[in-house]
Amino acid sequence: MSKVFNGRKDIMLNKGMYVRILFRVVLFFLLMSLILIRISSGIRSILISVSSVIVGKELDLLFWGNYLVSNRFFIVSILAVFFGFILTTDLFLGLFHRFEGFCVHLITENKTIYFIILSVVICTADVIMIELSTISIYSGPETLTYCLNIVLVLVFFLFLFSIFQNWILTSVILTTVLFLISIVNHYVTLFHGVALNPQDISDAGTAYNVISGYKLTIDGGIVKIVIIYGLILLFIFFQHRINCISNSVIMKPGLKKRMIICFIGVVISLFSFLNLIKLLDSDGIGADWSWEYSISKNGFIFEFTKAGMKILLQEFVECPNGYTDNNTKQLLLNYNTNDPVLTEPYPDIIFILNESWYDLSLVCDIDTDVDYMENFKKLNCISKGYAVVPNIGGGTNRSEYEFLTSNSLSILQKDITPFNWLKFNNETYSSIYYLRKLGYLPMAIHCAPGSNYRRDRVWQELGFERTYFIDSFSEQESGYGERNKYLDKDLLDEFQSKFSELDNDKPHFGYILTIQNHGPYDISDRSYDTVHVKNDLGKSTEEINEYLTSIKLTDDFIDTITDYYSKVDRKTIIVMVGDHAPSFIKDVANKKFENELQLEIAEKSTPYFIWTNFEIDNRESGSEKNRIDLCALAPLALECTGLPETQFYNSVLDLEKNNILHSSSNVESYVTNEGKVNDAGKYEEILRRYFYLEYNSIGIGTERIEDAFIPKTVSKTEGE
């Protein structure tokens, strides 16, 4: 080591001195900045608590540090600055040089083994960093799959290394990419309630529209990720010093040879990983019923790579075991439908998917000064209860897909965004297709840009004859307080004005997608809150107050819409359901359940009701169901009100009547709405009938059994 330094000893010492001075100056300014930020936060708190000053947006802008730097981040930053000063002392540098000399000796004697060990260390640290981005809502993966995650990152590392032929550059690039993914994944998990998925890349425009309303704060999760990233870079820098001192150079082959090596490596890796997935799925390691559970069990890298592979191979729909067109036809023999109770003219039908409409009391011991679900509880209707949706705290489009099509997401790629990846046309089976066969005029409306999840295209492909988005509204702005989320009641006004323009000689079908209850829930001043939590729910208490204030407006909307349609001359059916729980649901869930699956089902259970303004013969009014699957809601509404049946809708209801959750089951096992997992057993036939018909409808290369999807009163010729 002395040979390296002796020739330029004075220069190196001067450089080292200047670098240390510059480093300490930077640390000093960083420390002072943090202190000033926290002082501004303290002044803000004093103004609020002592002077009872209502801090508006202008004052919040002055004291922006209150949102940027949390207490935990401030403490960790101070410690980092302190250790920064220690790392620049002569004592530490002396110990560092001794350790450096030992490593130089090690790398000189065992170069290959040393670099293999270093690569594994870097990949392990990268996996730890990225798992920290999901640890807030998921537990870490099991030991076996944790190792698989490390192996996968090592494969990516070797792939990049074969291109760059430089260990330092490869390490920095891979770690930085994973660091950025970790940051994005942390915020996606925080605001969306589910981890990042490769399909989210195509949702970037929608994500930007959604996330622009949130405040991105630096919390404990971000601090941990940044610390791990900094330690990895420090480790890489240390190896860079050793590599320079030992003067070890790796011979670089020509570009052509490197590209051939990369191509062969990629092909072998893809083939090996695909076979590994099949092996793990067959052993039950990779086959899980939800994206959330898969991430928790198998790790982010493993599931993210697995999903990415299936996207590249266009494997969006998985064929159920044992499916053939002939097997499906056999299951439909002697499977009859009942005669309809209603006759023409058919009633108007309105479906409402209400943003973040959820009852917190399902998972949280909560006491409020105002009953935020009063009108829902006392509503006299055909049926009401809770529908189990696909996601927790996000995933509107997934709920929308199940609501409109009654197709379970369980045979689709996990956490897929259906409108972005599946192909649709006006022959795609859905409630729109069904009602058009009965002569309905379908219309859809949403108070947001049509580009979100490609709704402007997909709604028309599904068969909606008229579609309306925010840019076509007479009033572009709506909200209460400082929340600019379009109110349900104002959206109803827009809907009614356009719904009335449809041909009165035909029945109407309207679909309303709301946005009023969308997060974030820290927009308005607290003075606008009309619902307040009386018990302490920690840091989320103020968010909950704003959220429940919005939910109370939805509850008032129920009274408004039912009162309006109870006075119109046309017969009308209204079906309303929440799309998912609020994003903070996991932070406040404090009720005890027998197992994690029961908690997850409760977190996915949103309110629903089916209401009519006319009497239904031979139907029991006012029935309440504990839970149903969202896939069953449209068929249940049509069955309750006596509209014509189809074999597919009856297969959906067969599962519902046996308390089976569609999106949690398959042809070999099922999950009940009570959170119990069982083998198919006596329900094998009805499970196969439903999933086979679903695959027959959306699978690639199937011969569609048209009669199974046409209402009984409509012949195939009439349908065409």
N, C-alpha and C positions, 0 to 999 in steps of 0.2 A: 504494500500500500504506500510505503514511503517513496518508492520510485515514481509513483504517479504524481505525488504532490511536490517533490523536491525541486523540479525544474521551474515551477511557477508558484513557489510557496508564498512569496510576498503578495503576488497578484491575487491568489486564492484567498488569502487572509483579508485583504482589503475588500474584495468582493463579498466575502462572508460578512464582514462588519457592516457594509452598506446595506446588504440584504436584511440583516437583523434589525438595523435601525429603521429601514423602510417598513418592515413587517410590524414592528412595535408601534410605529406611528399610525399605521392602518388600524391596528387593534385598538389604539387609544381613541381614534375618531369613531370607531364602531361602538366602543363602550359609551362614549359621550352621547352618541345618537340614540342608543337604547335607553339611556337614563332620561334624555329629553322627551322621548316618546312616552315613557312611563309617567313622567311628570305631567305631561299633557293629559294623559288618561286620569291621573289622580285629581287634577283640577276639575275635569269634567265630572267625576264622581262627587266631588265636594259641592259643586254647583247644584247638582241634582238633589243630594241628600240634605245639605244645610239650607240652601236658599230656595229649594223646591222649584228650581228653574226647569221649565220644559225645554229640553235640548232639541232644537230642530235640525234640519239638514245642514244649515250653514254652520252652526256651532259644532256639529259632528264632523264636518269637514276640517275644522280647525284642530279638533282633537282626534284625528284619524287613527292615531296610534292605539286607541282603545280597541279598534277592530283588528288592526294588523298584528299586534304583539300581545299574545296571551301571557298570563303570569308564568306558566310553565316554560314557555319559549324564552321569556326574559331571564329566568333563573338559569336555564341551560346555556343561554348565550353568554351570561356573565361568567359561568364556569369555563366555557370554551375560551373566552378571552384570557382568563386566569391561566389556564393550561397553555395557551399560546405564548404567554410570557415565560412560563417554565421551560417550554420546548426550545426557547432561544437562549437559554443560559449556557455558560461554558461547561458546567458539570454534565448537563444532559448531552451536549454535543460530544463530549469526551466519551461517554458511555455509548453513544450512537456510533462513533467511529470504531470502537472496539467490536461491537456487534457486527458492524459492516465488514470488518476484516475477517471475522469468522465465516460470514456468509460468502465472501469472495472465495475463501478456501474451499467451502462446500461446493459452490457452483463449478469451480475449476476441476475438482476431482469427480463429481457426479452430475455432470451438466444435464443429461437427458432426464434423469430421475428428478432432479431439482425443478426443472421446468414443468414436468408433469404435476408435481406436488403443488407448485405455484398456481397452475391452471385450475386445479381442483379447488384450491383455497379461494381463488377469485370467484369461481362459479358458485361455490357454496355461499359466499358472502352476498353475491348477487341474488340468489334465491331467498336468503334471509331478508334482504332489502325489499324485494317485491312482495313477499308474504306479509311484511309489515303493513303494506297498503290495503290489505283485506282483513287484517286481524281484528279490526274494530267490530265487525259483525260476524266473522267466521272464525272458527277455531283453526289451528294450523293442521296441515295434512298429516296423515299417519306416517310412521317411520319408513315403510317400504316406498310409498309414493313420494315422500320427501326426497329419498335417494334418486327416484326416477326423475324428479324435477331437476336435480343437480346434473344428472346424466344428460338430460335434454339441453340444458344450458351449456354443458361441456361440448355437445355436438355442434351447437351454434358457434361456440368459441373456436373449435377446430376448423369449422367451415370458413370463418373470417380469417383465421390464422393462415389457412392455405392460400388465401388471396393476398393478404398483406405481407406475410412472411416476417412479421414483426410482433413480438409478444407484447411489448409496451403499447403499441398502437391498437392492437386487437383488444387488449384489456380495457383501454380507455373508451374505445368506441362501444363495445358491448355493454360495459357498465353504465355509460352515459345514456344509451338507448333504454336500458332497463330502468334507470333512474327516472327518466322522463315518463315512461309507461307507469312506473310506480306512483308518481305525482298525479298523473291523469286518473289512474285507477282509484287512488285515494278519494279524489273529489267525486268521481262517478259513483263510487260506493257510498259516499257520504250523502250525496243529494239524490241519487237514483235508487238507493237501497239494494243494489245488486252490482256485482263486480263487472269490470270492463269485458267486452266480448269483441272478437274480431269484426262482427257484423256492425258494431257501433261506428266503424269507419264510414260506412255508407249513411249513417245517421248524423254525421258531423254537423250538417246544416240545422237539423232539428235540435241537436244538443246545444248548439250555440244559441238558438232562440230561447231555449229553456234555461240554460245556465246563466245567461246574461242578467237574469233577475236576482241571482244569488250573490252574497258577499263572500269572497274567497278569503278566509282567514287562515293564518298560520297556527295550526293547533299542534297538539302533542304528537299526532301521527306523522305530520309533515316534518317535525323536528327530528323524530327518530330516523326517518328515511334520509334526511339530509346528513345526519351524523354518520350513518352507515356509509353513505356515498362518500363523504369526506374521508373516512377512515380507509376505504378501499383505494381512493386516489392517493392518499398518503403512502399506503403500502406499495402501490404501483410506482410512485416516485422513488421510494427507497430501492426498489428493484432496478429502476432506471440508473440510479447511481452505481449500484453494484455491477450492472451490465457494462456501463461505461468504463469502470475501473478495471474489470477483468478483461476488457477488450475482446469479449466473446462476440463473434459475429456469426449469424446463421446464413449459410449460402442460399441465395435466392435463385430458383430455377427460372427459366424464361416464362413470359406471360402465357404463351400457348400451353405449356406444360401445366402451369398452375390452374388454368381454366379447365383443362381436362380432369385434373385431380378434383377440383371443386365439383364438377358435374357428376363424376363417379361417386363422390362422397354424398352429394345431395340425393342421388337416386337410391343408394344403399340405405341412407338414413330414413328416407320416406318409406321405402319398402319395409324396413325393420320396424318403424314406428306404427305403421298400419297394422302389421301383424301383431305387434305388442298390444295395440288397442283391442283387437279381436280377442286376444288371449285373456286380457284383463276383464273385458266385458263378459266373456264366458265364465269367468271365475267370480263375477259379481263385484269386482274391484272398480271397474270403470262405469258400470251400468247403474246409474242413480236416477231418481225420479225428478230432480230439479237441478237447475244450474247452481243455485245457492248451496245445496247440499254437496254437489260434485266438487265445487271449489273448496269447500270446507274439508272434504275428505281426501281429495286427490291433489290439491294444490293448484295455484293459479297458472303456473307455467304449463303444467301437464294439460289442464283443461283448455287453456287458451290455444295451445298448439293443436290439440285434438280438434277443437272447433274450426281452427284455421284450415286444417287439412281437409275436413269435410266440405268446407266452403270451396276450396280449390277444386275438389272433385265433384262439386255440385251435388253432394249427398245431403239434401235438405230434408227429404222424406225417407224414413226408414221403413222398410217392408216388414209387417208383422210376421212372426214365425208361422209357417204353414200356409201363408196366403197363396191362393190361386184364384182366378176368376171363377172356375168351376166350383171350388170349395165354397166360395161366397154365394153362388147361386143355390147350392144345396142347402145352405143355412136359411135361405129365404123361402124354401118350399113350405107350404102350409103356414107361413107367417103372415097372417091376415091383418088388415086394418079395419077399424070400426067405421060405421057411417057417420058423417058429420052431424052435429047437433044444429049448427047454424046453417041457414040457407041464404042465398043472395037476396037483397044486396048485403054485402059483407061490411062490417064496421071499419072505420078508420083505425089505424094502428100507429102508435108513437112509441119508439124505443128511445130511451135516454141513457147514455153512458155518462155518469156524473163524476167529474174529476175529484179524486181523493176523498170521496164521500165514505166515511168510516166511523164506526162507533168505538171510541177509545176504551169504553168500559169492558170490552171483550178481553182485553189483555192488561188492563191497568185499573188499579183501585183509585178511582177518581171521584171527587166531590166538587160540584160546581154550584154557583149561585143561581144559575138559570138552566132549565132543562133544554139542552140543545137538540134533542131528538123528540120533542113533545108531539109534534104533528105526525111523525112517522109512527110513534107508538100507538096513537089513538086512531090511526087511519083505518077506516072500514073498507076492506078491499077483498078481492078474490083470493090472493095469497101474498104473504110477506115473510121475510126471514133474512137469512144471510147466504150469499153466494160466494163460493170459494174461487178466487181468481188466480191466475198463474203466478203472479209476482208479489213481492213484499216491497212496499214503498216506492214503486215505480213500474214501468212497463205497460203504459196505456195501450199501445198498439197490439200487444199480445192479448190483453183483455178484449179489445175491440174485435180482433180476429175470432176469438172463441165465441163472443156474444153474437156476432153476425153469422157465423158459419156453423156453429155447434161442433166444429172439428177440434179434437183434443190436440194440444201441443205435444203430447207425450210421444207421438211418432215423428215429430219434427226435431231437427237439430236443436240441442239445448240452448235456451235463451235467444232463439232466433227472433228477428223482427220481421214478421210475416210479410207486411206490405213492401218491404225493401228487397226481399229475396225470392218470394214465390211468384209464379206467373198466374195471372187472373184473366178471365174473360167473362162475358155475360152468361156462359154456360157453367161457370164455377158454382157449385152448390152452396147456397146461403139462404138466409131468410129473404133476401131480395129476390133471388131466383124463384123461391117457393111462392112468394106473394105475387110476383109478376105472372106466374102461371095461373093465378086466380083472378088476374085482371087489375091488380093494384098499380097505382102510379107512385113510384118511389122517389123520395126527395131526401137529401142529407144537408146538414148545416153545422158549421164549426166556427167558433170565434177566434181563429188563429190562421196563419198563412197555410194555404193549400199544399205548399211544398213539404210541410212536416210529414214525414213517413210516406211521401208520394201520394197523399190522399187525393190530390187533384186529379191524378191519373187512375189510381186503383178504385176509387169510388165509382167512377164511370165504367171501368172495366167490370166491376161487380154488378152493374146494371142500374145504378141510380141515374134517373133521367135528368134530374136537376140537382146541382151541387152548389153550395154557397159557402164562401169563406169571408174572412174579416174585411177584405178589400171591396166586397160588394155590399157591405152593410150601410144603412142610412146614417147610423151613428157609429163612428170608428172607435170611440173611447167609452169606457164604462168602468165602474169600480166604486169602492167606498173608502173613505179616509185617504190614505196615501197608496193604497193597493190599486194597481191599474189592471186587475184581472176582471175580465168581462163578467158582469153579474148574470146569474141564471135568469132572473126576471127580465132583464133587458134582452137577453138572447131569446127568451120566449116571445117577446114582442116582435123581434125580427123573424122568428120562425112562423108565427101566426100570420104575419102579413104576406109571406111567401107561400105558405101552405094553402091559404085561401085562394090563391091564383090557379090551383090545379083544377082540372076538369071535374065538376061536381057530379057528373053522371057515372064516375068510376070511384071505387074505394081508394083512399089515400094511405100511403105508408111514409111516415116521417122518422128520420133518425137524427137525434140531437146529441152532439158531443160538446160538453161544457168545459170551462177552464177556471171558473170562479175560485175553487178551493186549492188551486195549484200553489206550491211553494214558491219562494221562501215565505216564512211566517214571522219575519222581523222587519216588515216594511213600514207598517203604520205606527204612528205614535200610540203609546199605551192608552191614551184618552179615548181612542176610538173603539177599544174593546168593550163589548157588551156582555161577554161571558167570561167569568173568572174562576180559576181553579182555587178551591178553598184549602186543599191540602198541598203540602210541599212536594213537588215533583222535580226538584233539583234545577239544573241549569236550563231545562227545557220548559219551565213553567210559563215564561212570557211568550214563547213561541206557541205553546198550547192555547193560551188565551186568545191570540190572534187567529189561530186555526179554528178553534171552537166558535169564535164569533162568525167566521165565514160559514161553518157548518150550520149554525143557527139560521143564517140567511137561506141556506139550502132547505132547511126544515120549513121555513116560511114559504119558500117556493113550492113545496109540496101542497100546501094549503091553497096557494094562488092558482096553480095549474089544475088541480082537481075541482076547485070552485068554478073556474072558467068553463071547463068542459062538462061540468054537471048541468050547465045552462044552455049548451049548444044543441041543435036539433039532430045532428048526425051522431050515430052510435060511435063511441070511441073507446079504444083500449089503450091504456098507458102502462108501459113497463119501464121502471127506472132501477138502475143498479150502479154502485160505485165501481170505479175501475181498479182502485188499489188503496192501501192505507197511506198515510202521510209518510214522508221520508224519514221522520224522526222516530218512527214507531218502535224500533229496537232499543232506543235510548230510554223509553218510558215503560216498556212491558215489565211489570213487576208481579203479575199473578203467577201462582204455581200451577204447573201442569205435570201430568204423569211422565211425559217424555217430550223430547224436542220436537217430534213430529206433530204432537197436539198443539204446541205453542205455534209452530209454523202455520198450521191450518187456521188457527185463530187469527193470526196476523194477516192471513190472506182472505179472511171472511168479511165481505162488504155488504151493507144493507141492500135489499131489493124489495120491490112491491109490484104487484099486478093489480091494476084498478080498472074498472069499467063504469061507464055512466048509464048502464042498462042492466037489467036482470038477466041472469044466465040460468036457463032451465037445466035441471038435473045436475047442478054443480053446487058443491058446498062452499058457501061464501065465508070469507074471514079465516080460512085455514092458515095456520102459521107453521112454517117448517124451520127446524133448527138450522140445517145447512143443506144446500144443494150445490152441485158444480155449476159454474158459469155456463158451460156448454149446454146444460139442460134448461136454461132459463127461457129461451125463445120457444122451444118445443112445449115447455110447461105452460107458457102463456097461451099458446095456440090451442093446446089440449084443454086447458081450463075453460077457455071461451068457446069451445065447440067447433073450431075451424077444421077443415078436412085434414086427415092424417096422411103421413107417408111412412113407408117402412123404415127409412133412415131415422126420422124423428122418433118413431116408436122404439127403435133400438137405443136411442139416447135415453129415453124415459125408462126403459127397462133397467138401466144402470142406476138412474136416479131413484127409482122405487126401492132399490136394494141398498141405498145409501152408499153407493160406490162413486168415488171421485174420478172423473174421466181423465183429467190431466196428470193423475198420480198413478195410473194403472196401465196395464198392458194385457196381452192375451194370456199371460202365464201367472200373473199375480194382480192383486188389487189393493187399494187403500180405501178404507171407509172414512166417512165424514167425522168419525170419532177418533181417527188417527191410528187405526189398527191395520197392519199389513198381513195379508193372507194369500196363500196359493189360490189359483183360480177355482179349483174344486168344483162345486156344483154350479158355479157361475161361468164356467168355461164357455158354454155355448153363447150366452148373451155378451160376454166380453169379445169373443171372436166375431160375432155378428156386427157389433158396433165398429170395432177397429178394422175389420175387413171392408166394411162399407165405406169407412172414411178413406182408407187407402185406395179403394176402387174409384173414389171421387177425385183424389188429388195425386195419386201415385203415377209414376211415369210408365207408360207402356201397358196400362190396364185397359180392358174393354168395359167401358162404363155400363152398369146395369141401370138403364134410364128409368125403368118402372119403379125402382126402389126410391127414387127421389122426386117423383111427380105426385101431387095431391090426388087422392082417390077419385075425386069428382072430375079430374082432368085426364083425358086419355092422352096417350103418347102423340097421336096425330094432332089433337087440339093444342098440346103443349108446343108443338113445332109451329 
